[in-house]
Amino acid sequence: MSEARQAFGELGERIAERWLRERGWKIVQRRFRSGHRDIDLVVEQDGLVAFVEVKARRGDRFGDPVQAVNWRKQKELGRSARVWVARHGRKGEAYRFDVVGVLMDGTSVRIRHVESAFLLRLSV
């Protein structure tokens, strides 16, 4: 991945992180790594832990960024989330997978947060 592309992705993650924090989410972890896979953000609110995949795009020429989280990416996120839960999970927590799309078009930024974007079984 090019440095410019990586920097753009990190900018999208920072925008999503700020947006979530402003809505009451606590940032538990950024870029949780499990092997070659990662989870962009792990956030928590009222006993609910959300594993958040952030997709940033310049314009909508390639469609809605949220739609870029295909079944393969979902499977990878599930594997990483299971590792996270095994290491950090606590009894009584609920888990879900969210996707935040960040669309930067010129000077405007649009954010779309899809809660429970897909379902996978996780347990402590």
N, C-alpha and C positions, 0 to 999 in steps of 0.2 A: 504494500500500500504506500502511495506517495506521501511525503511529509505534508503537502498541502491538503490532501484528502483526509489524512489523520487529524490535522489541526482543525479542519472544518467539522469533523465528527465530534471532536472534543468541545468545540464551541457549541454545537447542538446539545451536547450533554449538559454543559454548564447552564444553558438557557432552560432546558427541561428541569434541571435541579432547582434553579431559582423559582421557576413557575410552581413546582410541587411544594417547595418550602413555603411559598406565599399562601398556599392553600392548606397549611397545617401539617404537612408531611415532615417527618424527621428523617434526615438522611442517615442511614445506618452504615452504608458502605458504598464506595464508588469503585467501579471496575473490579469487581470480585473475579479473580482468576482461578480457573480449575483446568489445569492442563493448558491446551491451546484455546480453550473457550473462555468467555467472560460474560458477566452480567453487568450491564452499564451502571445501573443504580439499584440498590436495595434500600427501600424506604419503609417506614412504619408509621402507623396512626391507629391509636385505640386498639392495640393488640392484633392488628392486621398487618402482615408483612407483604409488600408487593415487590416482585422482581420485575424491574422495568427495563425494557429494551427501548432505546432511543434511536429513531431514524430521522436524520436531517437531510433535507434536499434544498437545492437552489431552484426554485420554481417547480411547477407541477408538470413539466414536460414528460417525465417518466411516471406520472401518476401520483397518487396519494402515498406519502412515505410509510404510512401505517401498513399498507398492503404489501410492503417489501418483507414483512415477517412471515415467511412461508413455513411449511410444515418441517422442513429441514432445520431452520433456525429455531423453531419451537422445540424440536427434539433436543437440540444442543442446549437451549436455555433450561429445559427440564433436567438434563443431566447435571448442569452446573448448580441449579437450585437444590437438587438432592444433596449435593456435596455441602452446600451452604447450610442447609437444614441440619445435616449430620454434625457439622462443626459448631453451629451457632444457635440452632433452634431451641425453643423453650416450650414446655408444655402449655397448652392453652392458646398458642398463637394460631391464627388462621393465615393461609397463604393464597396468593393469587398472582397471575401474570398480567402485567399491564404493558401497553405500548404507547409511547409518546412520539407523535410525529411533529417535527419542527420544520416548517416550510418558510424559507427565507427568500423573499422575492424582492430584490432591490433593497429598499429601506424598511419594508414591512416584514414582520415576523408573525406567522400564524402557528398556533399550537393546538394539536388535537390529542386529547388524552382518552384512550380507550381502556376502560377498566375491565378486568376479567376478559382480556382479549382472546384468550384461549384457555382450555382446561387441561390440566395434567394432575395426576394424583401425587400428593406429597404428604408425608407424615413424619412426626418426631419419634 
